[in-house]
Amino acid sequence: YMCIENAPQTGVSFWQLWLAVFPACWLWGSGTAAGEIPPYLLTRAARLAGESNGEFEDLEGEGDLEVVRQMKKWMIDVIEKYGFMAILLLAAWPNAAFDLCGMACGHFLMPFWTFFGATY
């Protein structure tokens, strides 16, 4: 890259920068929200069919460390109690356990648009 010495000195406005990054951010957010749909739908379908969910049964089992089991229980309790706001806050911080959040929402039969709106 070569700088031009006599180039005009123009700044970049906020709106020019915003318009430059908005499409990529919107696509990233859309893809992230769409990626949370399968765990939600599978768990919701299993609950409606009357099947048990292994992830929720593990909370009483001996498979995980105690700390991990307590974190899962906390997440499920928070989602059940606070709903949309809990999902919105959990989705704002990237974490590997967010699929459990989608599964909990499906298990508790949360309306799809409430779940999707919070993850989007």
Order of alpha helices (4+ residues) and beta strands (2+ residues): alpha-alpha-alpha-alpha-alpha-alpha-alpha
